[in-house]
């Protein structure tokens, strides 16, 4: 309050109010006049929508990223209020889903054909980079909804992108700009790269470049609270800052971009080729090649609009770039306004004297006049083609034109269609044009088409950005050409629908990516042949890729499968193929001037976008209205017993079930399941019903380890893994630390691929649609093949084809002790659908039996009714199971969150009970379905 008063006293408006108060009779009245203004301000602060949670989860598999954003909002006002959600996403990404949860209603997004009348179309802006947010290479998604007073809303957004390799690194950037400090803010990124992860790093937040935004990129090291854990092929990065840590970065909640960079291991010169379920991807990024000579002309806008900082920064950048040219390169410089000013009428070699003279010419450039873009391009292309022809070096060098402007064509030829046509005819595919547009006044569409049509790239620089550093960074990407005229060939009878296979140049630090669809999934091998030119040498690379089934999970969380897609799995390679194909269709549509061709391309792109669920210029997003809620008998929909005040029923495909479906509260909500479980520290319990024996054992894992609990991917298609979290041991205990399950992941491969990630707070379901279900609300989603039922703050029941059922108990602490953590317990309720080959720490004992072969003296023959023993007495026996002879002692153990006690035979040494070694039960990543076990393996478990 004192701060508000201090601010108010310094404003002219306050002074005016004081004069009015004095005219009414004195200081006391003056104070009374200020109070309402402060009260109104406080009321606005109190009624501002509160963001209670902002979370981002990204999964990157083979450079293809699936990202899910979840934002929870609370309307604190006493009246209904429109609450907005906005998220900056990478400009190259495609949105695949958007869902709103308002109260107990679910509004599911649906990708449809773009129409003039869009009904409940989501309010979203695309391709508004400069006008929208001032960020480079980003677009902003916006949506808003009317939220009832004191009610909550959840916004869920999913998008996908292929990470591009630049300067030898892939970069994944997540926008963290909630615009207020958030009580629960999390960013989690999982990276899975089969070929191996190299040089992974998390950078400091990239500034938002706005007033009050985050810090710049000068600070080294990852942001506070960032945790990185990785092995050779899998990495997990998490960022969970407290409110105080957020405020230290940016008090207004605009933290900036959370950035992860990494590269992958490369062994074969022909590249990394992956094949999966009828699709393949080829990553080609050769190294250790001598650089090609380059012929480069720098074409710089020196019109009047470049006056001041822009031209000065550009000149400084060119000084740096000229020093970076190699001795075998040739160059020239053109400055243009309404006049074309050529430094040399021919390309000259790189020598110290020529570099010095070029810098002098640049230094004396002065801004004036208009902008003759057409004339400047024609002159630059003429210099390059003339040099190549007269020196007969077309196959031994690369010709580049770097073009920079901040405006639109205002002099000479101003018709953009004519400019594009003239440029195409002059370049004839022999000159690659790289364009840079500065500021908001530039015709960026023209620059983009110039680059697309002439084998180049384009970049946009904002007014407030350092144009010089952007120009240097752009040049660094193309400074070292290694190959030209690259042709990648696959057998036409084996491969159909391959993406682009001809490339004019390959620059060091970049990557060529081709994806294709196989004509026959049963093909034994894929022949790949790469031909290219490296100066005076002609490069030919060949290989045959064996079509062996991959051991790791075929798909990936976040890969949706459209309804009506037919049999087969949707996997990350199919998503990647769809992504690249869509990008090429959009690029061809943008370049084409033929209306008939453009319409054909539009129809193809629209069909692919609808089948792949991509939000593109040819599709739109509508929100389906939720169904009404009424009572429904429990046995009319095969659901587990769950209770809760707010129950939502939603189909896995995003299609609402019949209007009126909801849950009837059961008489007894408590779940009764099998004793076979892994819960607590974790304590494992296995029930053998035939012999009426119960066996228990402990596994002392390490925090961060992912344990294989059930491994039956090859037969029933089911895999269950559990990730451990650590905690200090209780005082006076014999253990150094405790471990609990913080995440249970379930991969279901049949009849359709689905992924479940369960934590004490939420359930992420990736099937036909990606849904995030809060664990504090009762909810049922499902189909006959897979059903997920959440009982608020109690349990999650997963039922698979009515033959397999798992129950995950949720353990929450209101005031946890130092050695307690919110965690999960895993129980097998129905294992009939699991095969006899099932393995895992629990799965290996299903469909098995056990018996006692040696009983301690005095032990009753009725092993289900053990004798009373005095305190300290430890009767022992020998248990025979799966060929193991295991010493066991009688013990009592609590399960079901301590509500039930079971008697069990305890194996002090789990190594003597289970197959293999501890490391055999470690999964490489949460959805790893690999297993090293086969029939007959029986080795001791050890670390």
N, C-alpha and C positions, 0 to 999 in steps of 0.2 A: 504493500500500500504506500509506503514512504517513497519507493522508487517511482511509482505512478505519479505521486504528487510532485516529485522533483522534475519529472519530465514535463508535466503539465505546466508548471510555473514558468518554464522557459519558452513557451509557445505564444505566438501572437493571439491565438484564440483565447488563451487564458487571460491575457491582459485585457482583451475586449470584455470578457466576462467580469473582470474586476471593476471596470468602469461602470458597467451596468449595475453591479452590486452597490457601488458607492452612491449611484443616483437613487437607489432604493433605500439607502439608509444605514450602511455601516458594514463593518468587517464580518459580523456574525452572519448576515445575509449572504455575504460573498462566499463564505465557507459552504453554506447550504446549497448555493448554486453549483458548486464543484462536485458535491457528493453524488448527485444523480448521474453525472458523466462517468464517474468512477464505477458506480454501481452497474451502469449499462455495460461498461467494459468488462467487469468481472462476470456479469451474466453471459456475455458473449463467450468468454473463456470457458465457463462452466458448461455451456451448451454446445461447444464445438465438438464434433464427432471424435470419439476417442478410439485410437487404434490400439487394440490389446495384443495383437500378434501380427508379425510380419515374418514370413519364412519363405525361403527359396531352396528347392532341392533340385540339383542337376545330376544327371547320370550321363557320363561321356563314355561311349564304347566305340573303339576304332575311329576316333576323331569326330564321331557324330553325337551331338549333344541333345538330350531331352531335358527340358527345364520346366518345373512346376512351381508356380508362385501362389502362395496362400496369404490372404490378408483378412484379418478379423476386425470388424468395426462395431462400436457401440454408440447408439443414439442416446446421449445423456439429456437431451432436451425434453421438455414437457409436452412437446407437440411433434407430429410427424415431420421428418426432415429428409431432404434429398442428400444422399451421401455419395460422393464420387470416389472412384478408384482409377488410378493411372499407373502405368508401368512402362518404363523405357525398355525396349527390346532391341537386340542387334538388327541393323538394317537388312541383313541377309537372312534373317530367321523367318519362318512361317508359323503363324499361330495355328494351333490344331484344336484347341478346346477352350471354352470359357463357361464357367458355371457360377451361379449366385445362389447362396443359401440365405433366405430371409426368414427368420423365425424357424418354423418347422417345414417350410416349403423349399423345394429344390427347383431352380430354373436352369435347365440343362441347355447348353449351347448346341446349335446344329448348323453345320456348314451347308449352305444352299446356293443355288444359282443366283447371281446378282440380278435383282429386279428393281424397277423404279419404285414400286410400292413394297416396302420392306417390313411392315408390321412392327413386331417387337425387335427390330434390328438393333444390335448393340451399337452404341455411339462410339465409333472408333475412327481414328485418323491415321492414315498411312501415307508414306512418302511426303511427310511434312517436316523433314529434319530441321531445316533452318528456322522456319517460321514457328515451329512448335516448341522446341526445347533448346536449341543452340548447341546440341551435342553432335559430335562427328560420328557418322555411321550408325545412328540410332533412329528409331521411330517410336512414337508414343501411342500406346493403346489406352483408350479412355472408356469408362463405363460409369453409369450412375443409376441409382435406384432410390425410391422413396421408402424410407425405413420408419416403421411405427415408433412412437415414443417409448423409450427405455428398452427397445428391442435391439437384437444383434443381427449383423449381416456378415457373411463370409464370401469373399471373392476368390475364385480359383481360375488361374490362367496357365495354359500350357503352350509351349512353343518349341520348335526344333530348328537346328542349324548344323551345317557342316563347318567345323573349324578350319580356317585357312592358315596355311603355314607361311609366315612372313619372317624374313631375317633369321631363319633357322628355328623358329619357335611357333607353336600353336598358342593361341590366346583365347581364353574363355572369360568373358566379362559379364558380371551380374550387377545390374543396377540396384543399389540400395539407397533409395530416396523416399522413405515413407513420409517425409515432410513433417514429422514430429518424433519425439523420443518415444520408443516403444518398450513396454515392459518385457516382452518376449520377442527378441529378434534373433533369427538364426539363418545362416547360409550353410548348406551342406553340398559338397561336390564330390561325387565318386568318379574316378577315372579308371577305366579298364582298357589296357592296350596289350594285345596278345604278343606283339613283338618286343615289349619291354618299355618301361618309362625311364626317360633320362632328364636330368636337370630340371626337375619340377620346382617351381618357386611361386610364392604368393607375394604380390607386390603391395605397396602401400596404396591406399585408396586414390583412384584417379579423380582429380578435382572436378566438380560439377561446373566450374567456370562461371558460377553465378555468385552474386553477393551473398555472403553468409554460408557459402558452400564448404565442402570438405577441404582438407589440406592438399597441397600440390604433391607431385610425384617425387619431390626431392628427398623426402624422408625414406630411409632405407628400411628393409625388413617388412614382414607382414603386419597387419593391424593387430592391436592387442586382443587377446583371447583366441587367436587363431591356433588351431591344433592340426598338425599334419602327421598322418601315419601312412606308410606305404611299404610295399614289398616290390619285387621285380616288375610285376605286371599290374598291380592294383594299388591305387592311392585313395585315401579319404581325407578331405579337407573340411574342417568345420570352423565356423565363426559365430560365436555366441556372446556378444558383448553385453555387459550390464548397461543400465541407463547412464551411469556415470561415465563409463568408457565411451558410449555413444556421444555424450555431450562434449567430451574432450576432442572428438573428431569434428563434430558439427552440431552446434546447439539447436539448429533449426531442423534437424533430422534428415538433411540432405547430405548423406555421407559420401556418395559418389559411386564409382564402379569398383567392385571387388574383383580382382583380376588374378587369374591363375595362368601361368605359362609353363609349358613343358615341351619336350621333344620325345621322339621314340627312337629305339635302337634300330639300326639299319645294317643288315649283313649282306644282302644280295643286291648287286648293281641294277638288276632288272626291276627291283622294287618288291613291295609287300603285296601279295595277292591272296585274298581271302574269298572262300567259296562257302555258301550256306544256303541250303534249301532252295536251289534253283536260281540263286543270284550270286554275283561276284562283284568285288571291288578291287581295283588295282591302284595302289599308291606308288607313284614313280618319282623319286627324288634322288638322282645320282649325285655323287660327290667325288672329290679328288680328280676333277678334270681340269685341264688348262682353260683359262677364260678365253672367250672369243674376242677378237678386236671389235670395237663398236664405233660406228659413225653416228655422231649425235649433233643435233642442232637444237639450241635453246632458243625458244621463241617467247619473248617477254612483252607483256602489255605495258606500255609506257604512256597511256592516255592520261588525261587530266584527273580522272577518278583515282588513279594510283598514287596521288600526291601524299607525302607524309610517311607514316610508319610502314605502310604496306610495301612501298617501293624500296625503302631503306632496308627492311628485313629481307626482301627478295634479293637485293644486291649482295648483302652479307652472305646469304646462303649460297649464291652462285660463286662467290670467292672461294668458299669451302669446297664446292663441287668441282671447280676447275682444278684445284690442287689434287683432287682424288682421281683425276683421269690418268689412265695408264699410257706408257710410251707408245704402245701400238695403236692407240685410239686416234681418231680424227674428229675435229669439232668446228663449229662456227656459232655465231650469235646473231640473232635478229631482234631488234626492238621495233614495236609497232604502235602507232596510234591511228590517225587517219592517213599517215604516211608510213611506208615500210622502210626501215633503216637497217641495212645489212652491213655487218662489220666487215666481213670478207666475202667476196663473191664466189668463194670456193671453200671446201673444207681443208683445214691445215692440220699438220701433225702436232702432237703434244710435246712441246719443248719448254724449258723455263722462260725463254724470251716470249714465246707465243702466249703462254699463260699470263705473263705479266702484261702484255699488250691487251689481251682480252679483258683483264681486270680494269685496266685504264678505260677501255671503251664502256664497260658497264658502269663504272664510277661516274662518267659524264652523261649518262642517260638522264633526261629531265622530262617530267610529266607534262603533257599538253595534248590538245586535240581530241578526236573521237576514237572509234575502235573499228578497225578494218580487219576482222577475223579472217575472212576469206582470203584477202590478199596476203596476209602473213603466213597462213597455212600453205598457200600455193608456192610462195617463195621458199619456205623451208623444205617442202617436198622436192622442189626443183634442185636445190643444193645437194640433197642426199642422192637422188637418182642420177644426177649428172656425175657425181663423184664415183658412184658404184659402176656406172657404165664405162667411164673413161679409164678406170683402173682394173676392170674385169675381176672384181672381188666379191661378187654377189653371194657365192657359196661359202666364202671364207670370213664373212663379217656379218654384223647385225646393224641395221639402220634404225635409229630411234629419233623421234621428234618429241621433245618435251615442251608442252605448250601451257602457258600460264596467263590467265586473264581474270579480271574482276567485274566484267560487264557483259553487255549484249552487243551484237553487231549494230553499229550506228553509222558506219562509213563503208563505201564500196558496195559489195553485194550484201544485202541485209536479209534476204529470204533464206531461212534456215534450211529448207528443203534443197534449195539450189547450192548452198554452201556444202551440205553433206554430199550431194551428187558430184560437185566439182572435186571434193577431197578424195572420194572413192576412185574417180577416174584418174586422178593424178598419182595416187599412191599405188594403185593396182596390186595391193597385197604385199608390196615389197618394203613399205615403210610402216612401222608401228608407231601410233600416235598416243602419247601419254599426256593426259590433260589434268590441270589443277584449276579449280574454280574458287575464287576468294570472295567471301561475303554473300549477302542476301540478294544483290542485284544481278548476279551472274545468271546466264541462261544455262543452268546445270543440265537440263535435258539435252541441249545441243552438245555439250561437252561429253556427256555420257554416250550419246550415239556416235560421236566422232571416234571415241575410243573403242566401242563395241564393234564398229564396222571396220576398224583398222588395227586389229590385233593388239590393242593397248588396254590400259587401265585408267581409271579416273579417280580423283580424290576431291573432297570438298573441305575447304578451310573457312572457319567462321571469322567474322570481322575481329572479334576479340582475341582470336588465337594468334600465336606467333607464326606468321606465314613462312618465315625463314626456316624454322625448325621443321615445319611440316614438309616443306620442299626438300630439305636434306633427307628426312626420313623416307619420303617417296622415292627419291633418287637412289637411296641405299638399296631399295628392293630390286632395282633394275641395273645396278652398277656392274654386275658380274654375270654376263650371259655365258652359259656353259655349252648349250646345244642349240641348234637351229633345225628347222624342218623336221620336227619329230613326228613319226608315224608309228602308231601302235596297232598291231593287227591281231585278230583272233579268228579262228576258223568260222566262216560264215554259216556252215551247217550246224555248228555247235552253239554259237552265240547269236541271239536276236535282241533287238532293241538296245544296243550298246549306246552309251552317250558319246560325246565327241571324242574322236581318236586322232585328229590331226592338230598339231600345235606348232605355231611359227617359231617360238623360242622357249627355252627353259632358263630361268635365272637362278643362280645359286641362292639357297635359303628358302626357295618356294617349293611347290609340289604340284605335280599333275595327277589328277584323280579321274579315273574312268570307272563307271559302274555299268553292269550289263545283266541281262536276263538270259539264262541258258535255255536252249530249245528243248533239252531233255535233262531232267534232274538226275537221271541214272547214268549220265556220262562219266566215264572212268577218269578222264584227265582233260585238262584245258591247256592247249598250246598257245603260248604268248610269244610274239616277236616284236621287238622294238628296233626301228632304224632311225638314225639321226646323223647330223653333221656336226663335227667338232673341229672347225677350221679346215685344215687340209686333210683331216681324217674322216672316214665314214664309219660310224659306229653301228654295229649289229649285235643285238642281244636276243637270245632265245632261251626258252625254258618250257618244261611241261609240268603243270601243277596237278598233283594227284587229288582226286575228289574224295578225300577221307572225311568221314563225319567228324565234326568238331566235338570235343568233349565238353567244352564249357556250354552254358546255356545258350540256346540258339538265338533267343530274342533278347529284349532289354526292357526294363521298366520304361513306360512312357510311350511305347509304340502301339498306337491304337490300331484296331482292325475294323474297317468299315463293314457295316451290315451287308450281307449279300456278296461277300468277297469269295465265297466258295471254300472248298477244303484247302488245307495247308496252313502253314504257320506264317504269321507276319513277323519279320525279324528286322534287325537294325540294317542289314544290307539291302533289304527290299525298301525300307524307308529311305535309305541313302540314295538308292537308284531313283526312287520317285522324286526326291528332292532335286537331284542334279538334272533329271529330265525336265522337271518343271522350270528350273532356272533357264535351261536352254530354250524351252518353248517361249518363255517370256522375253528372252533376249531376241529371239528370231522375230517375234511379234513386234517388238519395239523397233527393230531395224527395217522391217518390211514397209515399202511404200505402196504395194499392190493390195487393193482393198479385198479382192477375192482371197489372196494368200493370207492376209491378216485374219479374215474371218475363219478360215480353216484352222489356222494356228490357235485362234481364240477358242474354238470348239474343242480342239484336242487338249489345250491347257485346262479348260473348264472341266472336262470329263476326268482328267487326272486329278485335279484339285478336289473334286467331289469324292472320288474313290479313296483318295489319300487323306482327306479331311484337312486340306490346306486352305487357309484364308489368303486369297490372292486378289488381284484387281478384277478377276472374273467371278469371284464368289463373295458371298456375304454371310454374316452370322446372325441367326435368329435364336431367340430364347423360347423354348417350349413352356407353356403354362403348366404348373404342377397339378396333379390330380387332387380331388377333394378327399378328406379322410372320414371314414366311417368304420364301424365295427366289422370284424371278420372272424368267423370261427377259426380256432387255431389249427385244426387238422385240414383246412382247405388249402393251405399253402405250407409246404414242408419246411417249417422254420423251427429253429431252436427256441427254447423258452427264454425270453428276455423281457425285461421290464424297463419302464422309464416314462417320464411325463411327455417326452417329445419323440415320436417315432416316425421315421421317414422310410417309405418303401420306394425303391428306384431300381429299374432293370439294369443289368450289366451293360447293355448296349446303349444306355442313355435313354431308352424308350420307357416311359412310365408304364407301370403295370395298370391293370384295369382300374378306372376311377373308383375310388372307395376302398382300395386295399389299405389295410393298416393292421396293427397287432392288437390282439386282445390280451390283457394282462393275465398271465398264468396264476393259478392258485398258489403254486410253490415255485418261486423264481430260482431257487438255489439249484445249481447244476450238479448232477451226479455223473461222474465219468469214471473210466478205468483208473486204477492206481498207477498204471505205467506213465511215468512223468519225469520231468526235469524241472526242479523248482528250487527256490532259495539260493544256496551259496555256491554252485548249484548242487543239490542232492538228487541223485537218480534213483528211481524206483521202477522195478520191472515186475509185472504180475504174470505168473504162469498158471492159468486157470485149470489146466488138466491135472496137474499134480498139487494144486492148491498151495503153491509156494509163492512167496513174495521175496524178491531179492533186492537189495539196495547197495549203492556204492557212491563214492564221491569222485569228482574230477576237479583237480586244482589247476585251472587254466590261468592264463595271463590276460589282463585287461586289453581289449582290442582284438583278441583272438575270436575267430568265427568258427564255431563247432558244427560238425555235421551231425544232426540229430536223426534224420530219416533220409536215406538215399535210395530212391527207387525210380530214378529218372528213366532208365532203359525199359522198364516194364509198365508200371502204372503211370509213369510220367510225373511223379510227385517227389519233390525235394524240400526238406525243411532244414534250415540252418539257424543258429542262434549266436548273436554277437555279445561278448562279455563286457561288462563295465566293472571297474575296480572301486574298492572302498577300504578304509583302514579297518584293521581287525579290532574287535572289542577288547577292552583292557583285560589283562590277565588271561588272555586266550593263548592257545598253542599255535595259532596261525599268524602269519605276518600280514596277510591281507584277506579281504573277502572279494568274491566276484559274483556278479549276478547277470542274468540275461536282461539287457536293455532293449534288444531288438530281436524279433523273430521274423524270418523271411521265408515265404512259401512260394515255390515255383510249381505251377500246375501246367503240364505240357499236353494233356489230353482232356477232352476232344479239341479244345482250343487253348492257346497259350494265355496264361494269366499270372500275374505277379502280386504278391501281398507283402507289404512291409508293415509290421505291427510294432508299435512302441507304447509305453504307458499313456501317451497323450493322443495318438492318432493312428489310424489305419489308412495306408495308401494302397488302393486297389487299381492295378493296371490290367484291364481286360479290353473290352471293346471301347471303353472310355476310361480315362484316368480320374478316379474319384479320391478325395481326401475326406475321411470320416472321423469326426472328433470322438474320442473315447468317453467324453462326459455326457453324451447323448445316446439314447438307445436308437438303433437304426438297423434296418435289414436291407441288403442289396443282394440280388441274386437271380439266378436262372436255375433250371433243373440240373445243369452241369456243375455249377459252383454257386454256393450261397455263403455270404458273410453276415453274421448277426452280432451286433454289438450291444451288450448290456451295460448301461451307463456306469462307468467307473468300477466295473466288476469283472467282465470277461468278454472275450471275442471267440465266437464259435465259427469254424470254417468247415463246411460240408461239401464234399466232392463226389458228385454222381451218386449220392445216397449210400455209398459203400465205404467212404473214408470220412472220418470226422476228427478234427483237432479242437481242443479248447485251450485258449490262452488266458490264464488268470492275470488280472491287473492288480499289482500290489502298490498302493499309494500310501504315503506317510504325510500327515498334516504337519507334524513337527519331528522330522527325522533326526535320529541320533547321528553322530559323526560316522558310524559304521553302517548306516542304513542308506539305501538308495531306492527310489522308485524303480520297480523292475517287473519282470514277467515270469510266469510259470507255464510250462508247456505240458499238456496232458493229451494222451491218445485215447479218444473216446470210442472210435470204431476203426479197426484196421483190416476189415474183411477185404477191401479192395487192393490192399498192398500185396505184392507178390512174395513168393518164397525166397527170391533173391534180394530182398530188401536188406539194406545195411544201415550203418550209422550207429551212433552211441546207443540209441534206443531201438532203431529199426532192426538191428541184427538179432534181437531176441524175440521179435514177433514171429508167430508160427513155429516157435521152438518150444521145447519142454526141458525141465530141470528136475533133478532128484538128488536126495541126500544119500551118499554112499557110505559114509562113516558117521555114526552118531555118538555123541559124548555119553559117557556112563550115566545111566539114570534118566536119559531123555526118553520121553514117552514116544511110543510108536505113532501116536496121533500127532503129527507134526503141526496140525492146525491148532492144537491146544497145548502149547508148551508149558512145562512145569514152572512153578513159582521158584524164583532164585533170590537168594539173599543179595543185599547190596554188595557190590564188588565182585560177585561171582560172575565169571565169563565163560559159560559153556560154549564149546566149539564143536563144529562139524565140518564135513567136507562135502561141497556141492559139486555135482557133475552137470555141466551144461556145455553143449557144442564141443565136446571132447576135452574141455578144460576141467581140471580138478582144482577147486578153489576153496581154501580155508575160509569159513564164515563163522560169525558169532550172532547170537540172537540180539535183536535191538528193536526199539520202538521209535517210529519216526512220524512226525506230523506232516500232513498234506492238506490240500484245499485251504490254503491260507491259514493253517493252524487249527482249522475247525474239525479235523478228523485225525485220529491217530491210527497208524497201521503197525502191525508186527511184521518184521522182515528179517531175513538172514543177510547180515551186513558183510560185504567183502572189503576188508580194510585196504587191500591192494587191488585197485581196479585193473592194474596191469595183468593180473592173473585171470581176470574174468572176461575182458573184451579182446577182440581181435586186434592185431597190429600194434602200432606205436602211436603215441599222442599226436605226432605230426601228421599221421595218416588221416586224422579227423579234423584237420585245419583246412577250412575252405579259403580259396584265394580271394573271393569277394562274396558279398551277401547272397547272390543268386548263382553261385558256383554249383553245378550239378555233377561235377566229376567225382569219381570214387576209385580208389586203388584196390578195392577188395573184390575177390571172386570166391567161388566155392572152395572150401578146404583150407583157407588161410587161417593160421592160428599162431600168432606171435604175441609175445608179452607187450603190454602197453608201457611205454616209458618216454620220458621227455628227451 
